[in-house]
Amino acid sequence: MQSGFLFFILILPAVPSRSVRSSPQVVHHFGAKHAHIAWAKDQHLSDQSLSTELEDQEFKVMHITDAHVSLTDEDPPHTHRMYSAMLQVSDRTTHQPMHPKDQLIRLFKKAKAENVDLIALGGDIINFPAKSHVDWLLMQLKEHAPGVPFVYTAGNHDWHLENVNETTYDASRKSLLQSTLRPLFAASAAVAERDDGPFAGLTYGHLRQKGIDVIFLDNSNYQIDDEQLAFAKKHFSRNEMEHGPLLLLLHMPLAFAGVHLEPKEVCGHQDWGASTDTLSKTEGRPRWPEAGNLPSTMAFIELVKTHTAPAGRVVALMTGHVHQDFTNTLPTGTPQTSLACAAGTKGCTLDHSWDAKAVTLLSKGVVPDLHPSRAIGALQYSTLDAAEGGYRMLTVCLR
């Protein structure tokens, strides 16, 4: 396995001393399991090797999402279908049958072995809410990744029980965040000020390490509410030259241009609502609301677009939910990786010209562990589900 790092040479621009860059330049080199993100305030980047003298300014985060661990059929009337669906899953690389819990333990061990600065748990880590599953998850983190901080955001499976008499499809979400899932938030490295709102630290939170901010926002019900929107506005608007880059952790991808997903797979789809809800009977829950998306959800997506590189400090979105890696060509032949900035924006480009390498490997049944693509600006990443052995290692390099 390759190391997952690609290095650049930094070249100081030959400009008059009074000239100052209006915003940092952000360059991504990425593949199926790794992403190297270089942030330079006052320097031009190239595709050559980086000097090694500033390696101590790297921040390494391992994104793990959608493990769907089911240890027991905890409450059969409400958990049996979900439990049965994830008893055994084929590893995407080896094609060998694996239990999701063993995959997750393997990834925690990898995080410790690679000395990551942070584990980002992106939701659906457990397959339904159960205290025994939460206790098990915290025990595995302590045993297999001791000393490694983590941040967690909930996925829709983390709080959903089937065939429960509820008035709205997400009626139990916040109560379970406050009860069954609370130990995960209590152990998380992310914090939020109490005056932010009643769900500070549960549906949103923040941490800062090595000059990099990480924010989580829970969009596991496909929405962002007013309280979360206010929190995002406060953090996104901070000056990028003073505060540095920001990573955003979400469970569901956002509906940006270039992401061609169904309403059930993405947050902010224009057609999301009762008329496009195809899973309510299968999942034993009420239908999505007739009114569709909250105004705050659509305002949040516009806010993200406004504050992503090159114009702002958001450099990457870490998402899951769809059990796909977006950085390589999908079976449809369409690369799904999306720039978070609008197409045609100056200093915002995406180049899949090396995808042939990935396609060749995929045709041989090998998931490429390399960096076949390059982008300038901000990227939305979707990571393959941990149940199938997926993860992404993001290394942010400050220059």
VENQUIPE-V315510 format. One record per residue. RES is the residue in three letters. OMEGA is omega in whole degrees, 0 to 359 (none if undefined). Layout:
# VENQUIPE-V315510
res=RES omega=OMEGA
res=RES omega=OMEGA
This chain:
# VENQUIPE-V315510
res=MET omega=178
res=GLN omega=185
res=SER omega=181
res=GLY omega=180
res=PHE omega=173
res=LEU omega=189
res=PHE omega=183
res=PHE omega=169
res=ILE omega=175
res=LEU omega=181
res=ILE omega=179
res=LEU omega=182
res=PRO omega=178
res=ALA omega=182
res=VAL omega=177
res=PRO omega=186
res=SER omega=182
res=ARG omega=183
res=SER omega=181
res=VAL omega=177
res=ARG omega=181
res=SER omega=179
res=SER omega=180
res=PRO omega=174
res=GLN omega=182
res=VAL omega=180
res=VAL omega=178
res=HIS omega=162
res=HIS omega=191
res=PHE omega=176
res=GLY omega=188
res=ALA omega=186
res=LYS omega=183
res=HIS omega=172
res=ALA omega=175
res=HIS omega=186
res=ILE omega=180
res=ALA omega=181
res=TRP omega=182
res=ALA omega=180
res=LYS omega=190
res=ASP omega=185
res=GLN omega=175
res=HIS omega=180
res=LEU omega=174
res=SER omega=181
res=ASP omega=180
res=GLN omega=185
res=SER omega=175
res=LEU omega=171
res=SER omega=184
res=THR omega=186
res=GLU omega=181
res=LEU omega=184
res=GLU omega=181
res=ASP omega=178
res=GLN omega=177
res=GLU omega=177
res=PHE omega=187
res=LYS omega=181
res=VAL omega=177
res=MET omega=181
res=HIS omega=180
res=ILE omega=184
res=THR omega=172
res=ASP omega=175
res=ALA omega=176
res=HIS omega=181
res=VAL omega=173
res=SER omega=181
res=LEU omega=180
res=THR omega=173
res=ASP omega=195
res=GLU omega=186
res=ASP omega=193
res=PRO omega=180
res=PRO omega=186
res=HIS omega=186
res=THR omega=192
res=HIS omega=182
res=ARG omega=180
res=MET omega=179
res=TYR omega=184
res=SER omega=184
res=ALA omega=188
res=MET omega=178
res=LEU omega=181
res=GLN omega=182
res=VAL omega=178
res=SER omega=175
res=ASP omega=186
res=ARG omega=182
res=THR omega=185
res=THR omega=183
res=HIS omega=178
res=GLN omega=177
res=PRO omega=181
res=MET omega=171
res=HIS omega=181
res=PRO omega=181
res=LYS omega=179
res=ASP omega=176
res=GLN omega=183
res=LEU omega=177
res=ILE omega=179
res=ARG omega=180
res=LEU omega=176
res=PHE omega=177
res=LYS omega=179
res=LYS omega=179
res=ALA omega=179
res=LYS omega=182
res=ALA omega=181
res=GLU omega=173
res=ASN omega=180
res=VAL omega=178
res=ASP omega=185
res=LEU omega=168
res=ILE omega=178
res=ALA omega=180
res=LEU omega=192
res=GLY omega=175
res=GLY omega=186
res=ASP omega=177
res=ILE omega=169
res=ILE omega=190
res=ASN omega=174
res=PHE omega=185
res=PRO omega=177
res=ALA omega=181
res=LYS omega=181
res=SER omega=180
res=HIS omega=177
res=VAL omega=178
res=ASP omega=179
res=TRP omega=181
res=LEU omega=180
res=LEU omega=178
res=MET omega=180
res=GLN omega=176
res=LEU omega=181
res=LYS omega=184
res=GLU omega=189
res=HIS omega=176
res=ALA omega=183
res=PRO omega=177
res=GLY omega=179
res=VAL omega=179
res=PRO omega=177
res=PHE omega=171
res=VAL omega=186
res=TYR omega=167
res=THR omega=185
res=ALA omega=169
res=GLY omega=182
res=ASN omega=178
res=HIS omega=182
res=ASP omega=184
res=TRP omega=186
res=HIS omega=169
res=LEU omega=185
res=GLU omega=175
res=ASN omega=174
res=VAL omega=182
res=ASN omega=182
res=GLU omega=181
res=THR omega=177
res=THR omega=188
res=TYR omega=181
res=ASP omega=186
res=ALA omega=184
res=SER omega=188
res=ARG omega=187
res=LYS omega=178
res=SER omega=178
res=LEU omega=173
res=LEU omega=182
res=GLN omega=185
res=SER omega=185
res=THR omega=185
res=LEU omega=185
res=ARG omega=179
res=PRO omega=177
res=LEU omega=178
res=PHE omega=180
res=ALA omega=181
res=ALA omega=182
res=SER omega=178
res=ALA omega=181
res=ALA omega=180
res=VAL omega=172
res=ALA omega=180
res=GLU omega=182
res=ARG omega=182
res=ASP omega=175
res=ASP omega=181
res=GLY omega=186
res=PRO omega=181
res=PHE omega=175
res=ALA omega=180
res=GLY omega=181
res=LEU omega=177
res=THR omega=175
res=TYR omega=179
res=GLY omega=190
res=HIS omega=169
res=LEU omega=180
res=ARG omega=177
res=GLN omega=175
res=LYS omega=177
res=GLY omega=181
res=ILE omega=177
res=ASP omega=173
res=VAL omega=179
res=ILE omega=171
res=PHE omega=175
res=LEU omega=183
res=ASP omega=175
res=ASN omega=185
res=SER omega=173
res=ASN omega=178
res=TYR omega=188
res=GLN omega=170
res=ILE omega=184
res=ASP omega=185
res=ASP omega=180
res=GLU omega=178
res=GLN omega=180
res=LEU omega=179
res=ALA omega=178
res=PHE omega=180
res=ALA omega=179
res=LYS omega=182
res=LYS omega=185
res=HIS omega=182
res=PHE omega=188
res=SER omega=179
res=ARG omega=186
res=ASN omega=184
res=GLU omega=181
res=MET omega=180
res=GLU omega=188
res=HIS omega=177
res=GLY omega=186
res=PRO omega=181
res=LEU omega=174
res=LEU omega=182
res=LEU omega=180
res=LEU omega=178
res=LEU omega=173
res=HIS omega=183
res=MET omega=175
res=PRO omega=176
res=LEU omega=184
res=ALA omega=174
res=PHE omega=173
res=ALA omega=180
res=GLY omega=175
res=VAL omega=185
res=HIS omega=183
res=LEU omega=176
res=GLU omega=179
res=PRO omega=182
res=LYS omega=187
res=GLU omega=189
res=VAL omega=177
res=CYS omega=176
res=GLY omega=176
res=HIS omega=185
res=GLN omega=182
res=ASP omega=182
res=TRP omega=179
res=GLY omega=187
res=ALA omega=185
res=SER omega=181
res=THR omega=181
res=ASP omega=182
res=THR omega=188
res=LEU omega=187
res=SER omega=180
res=LYS omega=180
res=THR omega=184
res=GLU omega=176
res=GLY omega=183
res=ARG omega=174
res=PRO omega=179
res=ARG omega=172
res=TRP omega=186
res=PRO omega=177
res=GLU omega=184
res=ALA omega=180
res=GLY omega=186
res=ASN omega=171
res=LEU omega=174
res=PRO omega=180
res=SER omega=177
res=THR omega=181
res=MET omega=177
res=ALA omega=179
res=PHE omega=180
res=ILE omega=177
res=GLU omega=178
res=LEU omega=179
res=VAL omega=179
res=LYS omega=182
res=THR omega=188
res=HIS omega=176
res=THR omega=177
res=ALA omega=14
res=PRO omega=184
res=ALA omega=184
res=GLY omega=190
res=ARG omega=176
res=VAL omega=184
res=VAL omega=182
res=ALA omega=171
res=LEU omega=178
res=MET omega=184
res=THR omega=179
res=GLY omega=173
res=HIS omega=188
res=VAL omega=178
res=HIS omega=178
res=GLN omega=170
res=ASP omega=183
res=PHE omega=190
res=THR omega=176
res=ASN omega=180
res=THR omega=179
res=LEU omega=180
res=PRO omega=178
res=THR omega=183
res=GLY omega=183
res=THR omega=174
res=PRO omega=185
res=GLN omega=180
res=THR omega=183
res=SER omega=167
res=LEU omega=178
res=ALA omega=177
res=CYS omega=184
res=ALA omega=178
res=ALA omega=180
res=GLY omega=178
res=THR omega=179
res=LYS omega=181
res=GLY omega=183
res=CYS omega=183
res=THR omega=178
res=LEU omega=184
res=ASP omega=177
res=HIS omega=187
res=SER omega=180
res=TRP omega=185
res=ASP omega=179
res=ALA omega=178
res=LYS omega=181
res=ALA omega=181
res=VAL omega=179
res=THR omega=179
res=LEU omega=180
res=LEU omega=179
res=SER omega=178
res=LYS omega=179
res=GLY omega=182
res=VAL omega=174
res=VAL omega=186
res=PRO omega=178
res=ASP omega=184
res=LEU omega=184
res=HIS omega=184
res=PRO omega=187
res=SER omega=184
res=ARG omega=177
res=ALA omega=171
res=ILE omega=183
res=GLY omega=180
res=ALA omega=180
res=LEU omega=168
res=GLN omega=179
res=TYR omega=167
res=SER omega=186
res=THR omega=177
res=LEU omega=183
res=ASP omega=180
res=ALA omega=178
res=ALA omega=178
res=GLU omega=178
res=GLY omega=184
res=GLY omega=174
res=TYR omega=169
res=ARG omega=176
res=MET omega=179
res=LEU omega=177
res=THR omega=179
res=VAL omega=185
res=CYS omega=179
res=LEU omega=179
res=ARG omega=none
